[in-house]
Amino acid sequence: YYLFSVDQDLSSRDGSSYVQKSESKTIRFLNSSTLESTVRISWKNESPFPIEQGGNYQLYSQILLPPNSTVSQVTKNNTLVEDVDTLSGQYNILGTYLEVAPQHTTELAITYTMPAILHETTNYQLITQKQLGSYTSNISFDLMLPEGYVLGSTNIDAVVNNERISYNGILNTDKLFFVEIKRKK
């Protein structure tokens, strides 16, 4: 599982200083050989309405996905987005233009599938980076374990409920999350 998002600020003013970015990831096993991931990235524009340095925040956002992933849906504020730039190579890259009005939030959601390889013990890692230029970034993720598997060890303080692992937190620095899942005996 891999995801990296890059934003290019296209605003003519210093609008990015008013924007808070949050990421949420949900990962579930459709079966023993396929993972489905949904990534939600939201930008909240906290600038006052018409001021010299605030206003509309305009950006071009790119999302890098694993090369063996297949995108099934892209939405903006729960509306299907069909105008998405794509590039395949070392990664699958999706790009789209977005605007975030003052005192509003815009959410981009990408759902994709990719092969999963399960063994008796399987390790998954999620590397996440805080938003460049900000002191902190909000992050949350859910991992729904495949049927017949349980949580082994992890390096995060997550809530574990049945076959679901949930984490909500604030990043001050880049972080590597590690989760080990084991086949039930």
Secondary structure, DSSP 8 states (H G I E B T S, - for coil): ---EEEEEE--SSSGGGGEEEEEEEEEEEEETTEEEEEEEEEEEE---SS-SS-S-EEEEEEEEE-TT-EEEEEEETTEE----EEEESSSEEEEEEEEE-TTEEEEEEEEEEEE----SEEEEEEEE---TTSS-EEEEEEEE--TTEEEEEESS--EEETTEEEEEEEESS-EEEEEEEEE--
